Amino acid sequence: MTSESPRRLFSPTCSPAALNRRKFIQLGAAAFLMPMARGQEVTAETPIYFPESAGYRDACRLFNSRLKPKPTAVMPCLTEDDVISGVHWARKQKKNISIKSGGHCFEGYCMADDTLSLDLSKMNSMSLDPKTQIFTVAPGAKLRQINDFLLAKGRVLPAGSCAGVGIGGLTLGGGYGLLARQYGLTCDQLLGLRMIDAEGIVHQCEGEHELLKACRGGGNGNFGVITQFRFRTQKAPSHLYHRRFKVTGLTPEKAKILLETWFVATELLPRDAFSAFVLNGKCLTILLTHTNLKSQGTITAMMKPLEKLVSKTTRYYAPLYPAAIKTYYGRSGPLPFKNACAGMLQGFAEIKDIAESLARHVAKTPGVIWQVNTLGGAIQDPAFAAASVFAHRDCSYMSEIQGYWDDAAGEPIVTKAVDAIQAQLAQHGITRHYCNYPDNNFTNPQTAYFGNLDFLQKIKRQFDPTDLFHHPQGVRL
């Protein structure tokens, strides 16, 4: 993927005289930050739900029904003026602010207890410039909506696969999916944004500005409220080539052998390829996709050692991309679960000594899934690394733990198993994690997620010095 040259962003409504009356904050030669307008106090026309309100519980509903958030209030926002009103209300009431776009945060930080939660889920407008192919989108737009909009125009934004995820939180934490190895993370496509700070001031930035860099992987809800994103888009693939490998009746010993073989096989995958190692009970599914037909021969050769060890393989099938991507949309919520990152990994050596033990944990608890996904490829391009704060580009794999149950009786069993696996990983020194897959039990989330805390704290002090935007694992001053 080639990166686009930085361009300055000027408001089309600002004449030179009007610009002279505004305060400019310039941190980089190739971009600027522009304070714009202040909003009003919350009025009777501004919707806001308190615990005693009839609509409060519905307003607090998140994708993860295990969570029972208790914000001080929830304010649905339709416009930037609504957001600004919420900022002023929170300052006056001395309440912190949490920010919801899609409501998929695993631990509900988008609606943190004792905060004003600004619900941006209805801010979902989007447009595509037919000349530049630059995509402008509000934070509440969901991936299903984005795919439907862009694919109809032959374009795609590299992003996740779950249909209901909001683009806001996904982007700010990094954002990876089937196309990340080919084009980079979602945050690597980010060209510009608009943000409302802790004073209720709207900032607009593009290019090499430090705020934009901090928002490429610095996490959601740390510096302000992002009300608009501008992304480069890519030409949509024509097809998505699929293949799967399956093993049943798996022993922990064989799981380890298969895991090591998979790591070796995927180490040098073509950039357009993605693979996942999914261990569910005593069953293993290895997913393989790619978008370039020419890669098929190379991938087939690389997978030969793995193919000899599995029980079943599927033939390649190649549906058209717009239809294929829908097979990865996942279940619609709400539903109860306990999911989290289980380590950013550089290779098999980091989990070699505990692979069998992990497989035993998974096998004995129905509903627990351990998965490892391929990263690397374009994610590790130096230009993307220099322009962002995503802290784990040296890791070619990401591990995640998932726990699901059908009734209330299953929750303590599954969550206990998930916690036990996480504890074992931590004891083994696996402590680097993806901030979009948080866990309340991470002992040092600042280091686990970010690793570039000094820079993020600098941006935090500039735009939110009183920590108005706050959640349990956000950037701390």
Kinemage of the C-alpha trace (Angstrom):
@kinemage 1
@onewidth
@group {chain A} dominant
@subgroup {mainchain}
@vectorlist {calphas} color= white
{ca met a 1} P 0.000 0.000 0.000
{ca thr a 2} L 1.233 3.500 -0.753
{ca ser a 3} L 0.679 6.266 1.741
{ca glu a 4} L -0.938 9.505 0.669
{ca ser a 5} L 1.043 12.721 0.910
{ca pro a 6} L -0.095 14.991 3.769
{ca arg a 7} L -2.479 17.746 2.689
{ca arg a 8} L -3.600 20.799 4.600
{ca leu a 9} L -7.278 20.920 5.473
{ca phe a 10} L -8.994 24.299 5.161
{ca ser a 11} L -12.604 24.927 6.064
{ca pro a 12} L -14.466 25.907 2.885
{ca thr a 13} L -16.619 28.334 4.881
{ca cys a 14} L -13.684 30.346 6.238
{ca ser a 15} L -12.601 33.426 4.374
{ca pro a 16} L -9.060 34.740 5.014
{ca ala a 17} L -10.535 37.487 7.214
{ca ala a 18} L -12.499 34.976 9.236
{ca leu a 19} L -9.412 32.819 9.629
{ca asn a 20} L -7.463 35.737 11.057
{ca arg a 21} L -9.973 36.041 13.862
{ca arg a 22} L -9.439 32.476 14.977
{ca lys a 23} L -6.785 31.076 17.204
{ca phe a 24} L -4.533 28.607 15.394
{ca ile a 25} L -2.463 26.026 17.179
{ca gln a 26} L 0.267 24.708 14.956
{ca leu a 27} L 2.323 21.702 16.009
{ca gly a 28} L 3.622 20.545 12.643
{ca ala a 29} L 4.641 22.055 9.345
{ca ala a 30} L 2.304 19.839 7.352
{ca ala a 31} L -0.882 20.325 9.371
{ca phe a 32} L -2.722 22.534 11.798
{ca leu a 33} L -5.394 22.407 14.480
{ca met a 34} L -8.318 24.818 14.361
{ca pro a 35} L -10.543 25.725 17.341
{ca met a 36} L -14.009 26.474 15.993
{ca ala a 37} L -17.252 26.914 17.977
{ca arg a 38} L -18.579 26.498 21.515
{ca gly a 39} L -21.949 24.954 22.294
{ca gln a 40} L -24.677 25.861 24.731
{ca glu a 41} L -25.651 24.433 28.089
{ca val a 42} L -27.986 21.426 28.080
{ca thr a 43} L -31.550 22.653 27.533
{ca ala a 44} L -34.975 21.094 27.827
{ca glu a 45} L -34.688 20.133 24.153
{ca thr a 46} L -31.478 18.185 24.732
{ca pro a 47} L -32.277 14.519 25.535
{ca ile a 48} L -30.560 13.142 28.606
{ca tyr a 49} L -31.447 10.029 30.585
{ca phe a 50} L -30.961 9.709 34.343
{ca pro a 51} L -31.415 6.536 36.444
{ca glu a 52} L -34.957 7.611 37.320
{ca ser a 53} L -35.852 8.186 33.645
{ca ala a 54} L -38.143 5.734 31.895
{ca gly a 55} L -35.681 5.247 29.052
{ca tyr a 56} L -32.517 4.991 31.139
{ca arg a 57} L -32.124 1.206 31.125
{ca asp a 58} L -32.660 0.990 27.370
{ca ala a 59} L -30.180 3.816 26.897
{ca cys a 60} L -27.609 1.810 28.895
{ca arg a 61} L -27.907 -1.327 26.770
{ca leu a 62} L -24.578 -2.546 25.371
{ca phe a 63} L -23.642 -5.377 23.014
{ca asn a 64} L -22.331 -7.407 25.970
{ca ser a 65} L -25.426 -8.146 28.066
{ca arg a 66} L -23.210 -9.416 30.908
{ca leu a 67} L -22.504 -5.781 31.703
{ca lys a 68} L -24.861 -3.638 33.759
{ca pro a 69} L -23.428 -0.133 33.391
{ca lys a 70} L -24.474 2.591 35.800
{ca pro a 71} L -23.550 5.958 34.286
{ca thr a 72} L -24.787 9.083 36.002
{ca ala a 73} L -26.599 9.940 32.795
{ca val a 74} L -26.733 8.995 29.110
{ca met a 75} L -26.989 11.693 26.464
{ca pro a 76} L -27.785 10.611 22.894
{ca cys a 77} L -26.076 13.010 20.490
{ca leu a 78} L -27.149 13.769 16.940
{ca thr a 79} L -24.935 16.775 16.237
{ca glu a 80} L -21.697 18.400 17.362
{ca asp a 81} L -23.788 20.972 19.243
{ca asp a 82} L -25.269 18.123 21.293
{ca val a 83} L -21.775 16.894 22.129
{ca ile a 84} L -20.628 20.369 23.105
{ca ser a 85} L -23.701 20.793 25.301
{ca gly a 86} L -22.852 17.512 27.004
{ca val a 87} L -19.270 18.632 27.625
{ca his a 88} L -20.453 21.849 29.278
{ca trp a 89} L -23.026 19.972 31.375
{ca ala a 90} L -20.424 17.469 32.590
{ca arg a 91} L -17.989 20.247 33.507
{ca lys a 92} L -20.678 22.093 35.437
{ca gln a 93} L -21.759 18.930 37.253
{ca lys a 94} L -18.146 17.849 37.848
{ca lys a 95} L -18.731 14.534 36.092
{ca asn a 96} L -16.339 12.643 33.866
{ca ile a 97} L -17.358 11.728 30.325
{ca ser a 98} L -17.314 8.306 28.652
{ca ile a 99} L -18.001 7.924 24.929
{ca lys a 100} L -20.059 5.306 23.083
{ca ser a 101} L -20.031 4.817 19.329
{ca gly a 102} L -21.098 1.204 18.727
{ca gly a 103} L -21.314 -0.061 22.313
{ca his a 104} L -19.098 -3.110 21.694
{ca cys a 105} L -16.427 -2.442 24.329
{ca phe a 106} L -15.791 -5.790 26.029
{ca glu a 107} L -15.796 -4.193 29.500
{ca gly a 108} L -18.266 -1.382 28.851
{ca tyr a 109} L -15.816 1.512 29.190
{ca cys a 110} L -17.894 3.377 26.610
{ca met a 111} L -20.516 3.738 29.347
{ca ala a 112} L -18.427 3.851 32.514
{ca asp a 113} L -20.073 4.054 35.933
{ca asp a 114} L -20.597 7.506 37.452
{ca thr a 115} L -19.945 9.333 34.148
{ca leu a 116} L -21.974 11.192 31.584
{ca ser a 117} L -22.014 8.774 28.650
{ca leu a 118} L -22.219 10.568 25.321
{ca asp a 119} L -23.965 8.150 22.968
{ca leu a 120} L -22.814 8.867 19.395
{ca ser a 121} L -24.467 5.806 17.858
{ca lys a 122} L -26.958 7.907 15.867
{ca met a 123} L -24.199 10.060 14.395
{ca asn a 124} L -23.716 7.824 11.370
{ca ser a 125} L -23.586 10.036 8.273
{ca met a 126} L -21.096 9.118 5.539
{ca ser a 127} L -19.956 10.289 2.130
{ca leu a 128} L -17.363 9.335 -0.490
{ca asp a 129} L -15.579 11.921 -2.627
{ca pro a 130} L -15.822 10.533 -6.189
{ca lys a 131} L -12.534 12.177 -7.215
{ca thr a 132} L -10.246 11.437 -4.282
{ca gln a 133} L -12.109 8.338 -3.010
{ca ile a 134} L -11.755 9.793 0.505
{ca phe a 135} L -14.440 8.525 2.867
{ca thr a 136} L -15.919 10.886 5.473
{ca val a 137} L -17.894 9.233 8.249
{ca ala a 138} L -19.343 10.032 11.672
{ca pro a 139} L -18.274 7.872 14.649
{ca gly a 140} L -21.514 5.963 15.155
{ca ala a 141} L -21.604 4.350 11.722
{ca lys a 142} L -21.478 0.557 11.997
{ca leu a 143} L -19.305 -1.691 9.869
{ca arg a 144} L -22.328 -3.224 8.152
{ca gln a 145} L -23.497 0.240 7.081
{ca ile a 146} L -20.017 1.201 5.944
{ca asn a 147} L -19.553 -1.970 3.913
{ca asp a 148} L -22.943 -1.589 2.248
{ca phe a 149} L -22.176 2.030 1.362
{ca leu a 150} L -18.619 1.599 0.104
{ca leu a 151} L -18.903 -1.767 -1.632
{ca ala a 152} L -21.759 -0.425 -3.747
{ca lys a 153} L -19.205 2.058 -5.064
{ca gly a 154} L -16.442 -0.507 -5.542
{ca arg a 155} L -14.437 0.671 -2.521
{ca val a 156} L -13.560 -0.776 0.866
{ca leu a 157} L -12.212 0.472 4.187
{ca pro a 158} L -9.907 -2.099 5.851
{ca ala a 159} L -11.622 -2.714 9.176
{ca gly a 160} L -12.989 -5.425 11.429
{ca ser a 161} L -15.605 -8.009 10.554
{ca cys a 162} L -18.295 -7.768 13.269
{ca ala a 163} L -21.247 -6.001 11.667
{ca gly a 164} L -22.357 -3.961 14.675
{ca val a 165} L -19.016 -2.437 15.678
{ca gly a 166} L -18.907 1.367 15.506
{ca ile a 167} L -16.153 2.926 13.442
{ca gly a 168} L -15.192 5.338 16.239
{ca gly a 169} L -13.859 2.966 18.865
{ca leu a 170} L -12.505 0.535 16.299
{ca thr a 171} L -10.341 3.180 14.609
{ca leu a 172} L -9.016 4.864 17.736
{ca gly a 173} L -7.734 1.576 19.153
{ca gly a 174} L -6.167 0.415 15.891
{ca gly a 175} L -8.695 -1.649 13.977
{ca tyr a 176} L -7.716 -4.917 12.291
{ca gly a 177} L -9.465 -7.503 10.159
{ca leu a 178} L -9.130 -9.692 7.081
{ca leu a 179} L -7.523 -6.915 5.003
{ca ala a 180} L -5.142 -5.500 7.618
{ca arg a 181} L -2.104 -7.475 6.435
{ca gln a 182} L -2.734 -6.199 2.919
{ca tyr a 183} L -3.435 -2.510 3.606
{ca gly a 184} L -2.676 -1.811 7.278
{ca leu a 185} L -4.858 -1.140 10.294
{ca thr a 186} L -7.996 0.969 10.105
{ca cys a 187} L -6.157 3.762 11.904
{ca asp a 188} L -3.486 3.650 9.171
{ca gln a 189} L -6.139 4.779 6.667
{ca leu a 190} L -7.062 7.806 8.808
{ca leu a 191} L -6.290 11.106 7.047
{ca gly a 192} L -8.106 13.638 9.201
{ca leu a 193} L -10.634 14.156 11.973
{ca arg a 194} L -12.741 16.581 13.975
{ca met a 195} L -12.587 16.469 17.771
{ca ile a 196} L -14.335 18.316 20.593
{ca asp a 197} L -12.016 18.896 23.545
{ca ala a 198} L -12.641 19.294 27.268
{ca glu a 199} L -13.464 22.990 26.822
{ca gly a 200} L -16.113 22.278 24.195
{ca ile a 201} L -13.894 23.549 21.371
{ca val a 202} L -13.984 21.812 17.991
{ca his a 203} L -10.605 21.009 16.445
{ca gln a 204} L -9.972 19.890 12.909
{ca cys a 205} L -6.670 18.346 11.889
{ca glu a 206} L -4.935 16.485 9.123
{ca gly a 207} L -1.480 15.450 7.956
{ca glu a 208} L 1.395 15.237 10.420
{ca his a 209} L -0.376 16.767 13.379
{ca glu a 210} L 0.407 15.173 16.730
{ca leu a 211} L -3.263 14.860 17.694
{ca leu a 212} L -3.939 12.813 14.575
{ca lys a 213} L -0.954 10.612 15.373
{ca ala a 214} L -2.261 10.078 18.936
{ca cys a 215} L -5.664 9.073 17.567
{ca arg a 216} L -4.102 6.381 15.388
{ca gly a 217} L -4.069 3.686 18.058
{ca gly a 218} L -4.209 5.772 21.249
{ca gly a 219} L -7.544 4.358 22.364
{ca asn a 220} L -11.077 5.683 22.623
{ca gly a 221} L -12.231 8.300 25.101
{ca asn a 222} L -8.837 9.732 26.061
{ca phe a 223} L -8.463 13.174 24.477
{ca gly a 224} L -11.914 14.297 23.385
{ca val a 225} L -14.951 13.346 21.347
{ca ile a 226} L -14.203 12.518 17.714
{ca thr a 227} L -17.199 13.607 15.632
{ca gln a 228} L -15.840 12.935 12.146
{ca phe a 229} L -13.217 10.729 10.488
{ca arg a 230} L -11.715 11.023 7.012
{ca phe a 231} L -10.194 7.859 5.525
{ca arg a 232} L -8.437 6.790 2.375
{ca thr a 233} L -10.243 3.842 0.819
{ca gln a 234} L -9.026 0.921 -1.262
{ca lys a 235} L -10.393 -0.728 -4.360
{ca ala a 236} L -12.654 -3.523 -3.176
{ca pro a 237} L -11.434 -7.077 -3.856
{ca ser a 238} L -13.486 -8.969 -6.414
{ca his a 239} L -13.477 -12.228 -4.411
{ca leu a 240} L -12.509 -13.591 -1.031
{ca tyr a 241} L -10.765 -16.955 -1.362
{ca his a 242} L -11.528 -19.300 1.563
{ca arg a 243} L -10.126 -22.514 2.865
{ca arg a 244} L -10.474 -24.256 6.233
{ca phe a 245} L -8.686 -27.046 8.089
{ca lys a 246} L -10.397 -28.976 10.879
{ca val a 247} L -9.384 -31.381 13.644
{ca thr a 248} L -11.703 -33.110 16.119
{ca gly a 249} L -10.951 -35.167 19.220
{ca leu a 250} L -7.846 -33.100 19.798
{ca thr a 251} L -5.425 -33.888 22.619
{ca pro a 252} L -3.398 -31.117 24.277
{ca glu a 253} L -0.203 -32.661 22.945
{ca lys a 254} L -1.429 -32.624 19.358
{ca ala a 255} L -2.822 -29.107 19.812
{ca lys a 256} L 0.696 -27.926 20.609
{ca ile a 257} L 2.139 -29.653 17.528
{ca leu a 258} L -0.547 -28.137 15.308
{ca leu a 259} L -0.051 -24.702 16.836
{ca glu a 260} L 3.694 -24.760 16.179
{ca thr a 261} L 3.136 -26.004 12.631
{ca trp a 262} L 0.594 -23.241 12.030
{ca phe a 263} L 2.999 -20.559 13.307
{ca val a 264} L 5.677 -21.802 10.912
{ca ala a 265} L 3.247 -22.037 7.994
{ca thr a 266} L 1.899 -18.505 8.481
{ca glu a 267} L 5.199 -16.766 9.170
{ca leu a 268} L 5.687 -15.721 5.534
{ca leu a 269} L 2.120 -15.551 4.256
{ca pro a 270} L 1.515 -13.216 1.300
{ca arg a 271} L 0.210 -9.848 2.430
{ca asp a 272} L -3.263 -10.427 1.042
{ca ala a 273} L -3.699 -13.528 3.231
{ca phe a 274} L -5.137 -13.881 6.732
{ca ser a 275} L -5.300 -16.910 9.014
{ca ala a 276} L -6.751 -17.746 12.412
{ca phe a 277} L -6.106 -20.719 14.715
{ca val a 278} L -9.379 -21.306 16.599
{ca leu a 279} L -9.419 -23.833 19.442
{ca asn a 280} L -12.920 -24.621 20.736
{ca gly a 281} L -13.122 -27.489 23.229
{ca lys a 282} L -11.365 -30.431 21.575
{ca cys a 283} L -12.061 -29.079 18.102
{ca leu a 284} L -9.713 -26.961 16.023
{ca thr a 285} L -10.609 -24.837 13.024
{ca ile a 286} L -7.907 -23.086 11.024
{ca leu a 287} L -9.282 -20.341 8.831
{ca leu a 288} L -7.436 -19.128 5.759
{ca thr a 289} L -8.482 -16.302 3.425
{ca his a 290} L -6.833 -14.224 0.721
{ca thr a 291} L -7.925 -11.765 -1.964
{ca asn a 292} L -5.409 -12.334 -4.767
{ca leu a 293} L -5.844 -15.469 -6.863
{ca lys a 294} L -2.125 -15.456 -7.687
{ca ser a 295} L -1.352 -16.115 -4.006
{ca gln a 296} L -3.100 -19.478 -4.013
{ca gly a 297} L -0.142 -21.545 -5.165
{ca thr a 298} L 2.242 -20.025 -2.630
{ca ile a 299} L -0.223 -20.450 0.229
{ca thr a 300} L -1.025 -24.047 -0.732
{ca ala a 301} L 2.663 -24.933 -0.615
{ca met a 302} L 3.130 -23.242 2.748
{ca met a 303} L 0.170 -25.129 4.224
{ca lys a 304} L 1.288 -28.602 3.094
{ca pro a 305} L 2.909 -29.557 6.449
{ca leu a 306} L -0.241 -28.471 8.273
{ca glu a 307} L -2.538 -30.284 5.858
{ca lys a 308} L -0.851 -33.593 6.710
{ca leu a 309} L -1.803 -33.216 10.397
{ca val a 310} L -5.479 -32.273 10.182
{ca ser a 311} L -8.587 -34.445 9.945
{ca lys a 312} L -10.396 -32.535 7.249
{ca thr a 313} L -9.763 -29.780 4.732
{ca thr a 314} L -12.175 -27.855 2.584
{ca arg a 315} L -11.534 -27.028 -1.014
{ca tyr a 316} L -10.995 -23.445 -2.015
{ca tyr a 317} L -14.183 -21.558 -2.641
{ca ala a 318} L -14.300 -17.993 -3.869
{ca pro a 319} L -17.536 -16.066 -3.409
{ca leu a 320} L -17.742 -12.453 -4.475
{ca tyr a 321} L -16.297 -10.232 -1.770
{ca pro a 322} L -19.504 -8.314 -0.866
{ca ala a 323} L -21.287 -11.604 -0.137
{ca ala a 324} L -18.270 -13.291 1.474
{ca ile a 325} L -17.648 -10.580 4.047
{ca lys a 326} L -21.153 -11.023 5.431
{ca thr a 327} L -20.286 -14.541 6.582
{ca tyr a 328} L -17.960 -12.918 9.144
{ca tyr a 329} L -20.514 -10.462 10.531
{ca gly a 330} L -21.066 -12.543 13.671
{ca arg a 331} L -24.108 -12.785 15.894
{ca ser a 332} L -26.304 -9.799 16.470
{ca gly a 333} L -26.524 -8.771 20.100
{ca pro a 334} L -26.983 -8.174 22.862
{ca leu a 335} L -25.490 -11.426 24.124
{ca pro a 336} L -23.507 -12.350 27.254
{ca phe a 337} L -19.793 -13.044 27.002
{ca lys a 338} L -16.382 -12.549 28.584
{ca asn a 339} L -13.848 -11.839 25.837
{ca ala a 340} L -10.429 -10.198 25.986
{ca cys a 341} L -7.036 -9.989 24.387
{ca ala a 342} L -4.812 -12.875 25.462
{ca gly a 343} L -1.505 -11.447 24.333
{ca met a 344} L 0.239 -9.743 21.439
{ca leu a 345} L 2.786 -12.295 20.237
{ca gln a 346} L 5.884 -12.303 18.087
{ca gly a 347} L 5.911 -16.062 17.604
{ca phe a 348} L 5.387 -19.553 18.959
{ca ala a 349} L 8.310 -19.389 21.386
{ca glu a 350} L 6.360 -17.076 23.712
{ca ile a 351} L 3.645 -19.665 24.367
{ca lys a 352} L 5.532 -22.896 23.684
{ca asp a 353} L 5.824 -23.835 27.345
{ca ile a 354} L 2.138 -23.320 28.154
{ca ala a 355} L 0.465 -24.394 24.899
{ca glu a 356} L -0.621 -27.790 26.215
{ca ser a 357} L -1.923 -26.308 29.451
{ca leu a 358} L -3.968 -23.733 27.521
{ca ala a 359} L -5.451 -26.495 25.390
{ca arg a 360} L -6.459 -28.420 28.528
{ca his a 361} L -8.195 -25.347 29.976
{ca val a 362} L -10.139 -24.845 26.768
{ca ala a 363} L -11.065 -28.523 26.436
{ca lys a 364} L -12.571 -28.810 29.899
{ca thr a 365} L -14.858 -25.761 29.762
{ca pro a 366} L -17.596 -25.654 27.101
{ca gly a 367} L -18.031 -22.153 25.736
{ca val a 368} L -14.365 -21.162 26.024
{ca ile a 369} L -12.476 -20.433 22.794
{ca trp a 370} L -8.809 -19.541 22.394
{ca gln a 371} L -7.869 -17.947 19.101
{ca val a 372} L -4.675 -16.650 17.500
{ca asn a 373} L -4.861 -14.297 14.502
{ca thr a 374} L -2.198 -13.287 12.017
{ca leu a 375} L -0.990 -9.693 12.009
{ca gly a 376} L 2.214 -8.533 10.312
{ca gly a 377} L 2.304 -7.631 6.630
{ca ala a 378} L 1.422 -4.007 5.934
{ca ile a 379} L 0.745 -3.456 9.643
{ca gln a 380} L 4.515 -3.455 10.127
{ca asp a 381} L 5.276 -0.889 7.408
{ca pro a 382} L 7.642 1.748 8.871
{ca ala a 383} L 5.621 4.659 7.461
{ca phe a 384} L 2.520 3.533 9.338
{ca ala a 385} L 4.504 2.983 12.515
{ca ala a 386} L 6.016 6.481 12.364
{ca ala a 387} L 2.614 8.130 11.854
{ca ser a 388} L 0.784 6.345 14.684
{ca val a 389} L 1.021 5.262 18.311
{ca phe a 390} L -0.149 1.671 17.838
{ca ala a 391} L 2.255 -0.056 20.187
{ca his a 392} L 2.406 -3.617 18.880
{ca arg a 393} L 3.559 -3.479 15.277
{ca asp a 394} L 6.459 -5.786 16.081
{ca cys a 395} L 3.974 -8.522 16.963
{ca ser a 396} L 2.920 -10.702 14.037
{ca tyr a 397} L 0.135 -12.414 15.974
{ca met a 398} L -2.638 -11.563 18.386
{ca ser a 399} L -4.174 -14.046 20.783
{ca glu a 400} L -7.669 -13.654 22.203
{ca ile a 401} L -9.784 -15.531 24.724
{ca gln a 402} L -13.541 -15.819 24.345
{ca gly a 403} L -16.147 -17.135 26.742
{ca tyr a 404} L -19.859 -17.628 25.999
{ca trp a 405} L -22.783 -19.154 27.883
{ca asp a 406} L -26.470 -19.787 27.238
{ca asp a 407} L -27.906 -19.345 30.734
{ca ala a 408} L -27.030 -17.642 34.008
{ca ala a 409} L -25.651 -20.860 35.514
{ca gly a 410} L -22.906 -20.949 32.916
{ca glu a 411} L -21.559 -17.463 33.570
{ca pro a 412} L -19.452 -18.161 36.701
{ca ile a 413} L -18.024 -21.354 35.191
{ca val a 414} L -16.969 -19.727 31.940
{ca thr a 415} L -15.675 -16.493 33.451
{ca lys a 416} L -13.642 -18.434 35.998
{ca ala a 417} L -12.027 -20.449 33.187
{ca val a 418} L -11.293 -17.304 31.172
{ca asp a 419} L -9.727 -15.650 34.218
{ca ala a 420} L -7.613 -18.734 34.897
{ca ile a 421} L -6.247 -18.713 31.353
{ca gln a 422} L -5.493 -14.992 31.584
{ca ala a 423} L -3.716 -15.496 34.897
{ca gln a 424} L -1.565 -18.251 33.418
{ca leu a 425} L -0.620 -16.050 30.467
{ca ala a 426} L 0.321 -13.196 32.794
{ca gln a 427} L 2.421 -15.475 34.988
{ca his a 428} L 4.237 -16.595 31.855
{ca gly a 429} L 5.124 -13.000 31.017
{ca ile a 430} L 2.552 -12.357 28.291
{ca thr a 431} L 1.437 -8.856 29.253
{ca arg a 432} L 1.141 -6.895 25.998
{ca his a 433} L -2.465 -6.455 24.868
{ca tyr a 434} L -4.718 -4.802 22.291
{ca cys a 435} L -6.625 -1.904 23.850
{ca asn a 436} L -9.782 -2.652 21.839
{ca tyr a 437} L -9.930 -6.042 23.618
{ca pro a 438} L -9.679 -4.890 27.255
{ca asp a 439} L -9.883 -6.909 30.448
{ca asn a 440} L -10.566 -5.455 33.894
{ca asn a 441} L -8.008 -7.886 35.317
{ca phe a 442} L -4.996 -6.515 33.445
{ca thr a 443} L -2.725 -5.285 36.210
{ca asn a 444} L -0.976 -2.541 34.247
{ca pro a 445} L -3.198 -1.527 31.319
{ca gln a 446} L -1.198 1.627 30.571
{ca thr a 447} L 1.882 -0.411 29.690
{ca ala a 448} L -0.108 -3.325 28.269
{ca tyr a 449} L -1.979 -1.227 25.721
{ca phe a 450} L 0.130 1.757 24.872
{ca gly a 451} L 3.848 1.521 25.500
{ca asn a 452} L 4.230 5.157 24.365
{ca leu a 453} L 2.658 6.750 27.382
{ca asp a 454} L 4.771 9.911 27.556
{ca phe a 455} L 3.566 11.089 24.160
{ca leu a 456} L -0.066 10.197 24.901
{ca gln a 457} L 0.090 11.996 28.238
{ca lys a 458} L 1.439 15.065 26.457
{ca ile a 459} L -1.583 15.090 24.131
{ca lys a 460} L -3.890 14.398 27.065
{ca arg a 461} L -2.528 17.420 28.947
{ca gln a 462} L -3.022 19.628 25.910
{ca phe a 463} L -6.650 18.757 25.189
{ca asp a 464} L -7.975 17.312 28.452
{ca pro a 465} L -5.799 18.515 31.356
{ca thr a 466} L -8.515 17.884 33.979
{ca asp a 467} L -9.187 14.287 32.806
{ca leu a 468} L -12.790 15.051 31.867
{ca phe a 469} L -12.718 12.166 29.372
{ca his a 470} L -12.147 9.223 31.662
{ca his a 471} L -12.677 5.490 31.835
{ca pro a 472} L -11.086 2.820 34.052
{ca gln a 473} L -8.227 1.962 31.669
{ca gly a 474} L -7.740 5.205 29.789
{ca val a 475} L -4.596 7.332 29.539
{ca arg a 476} L -3.722 8.767 32.962
{ca leu a 477} L -1.880 11.957 33.755
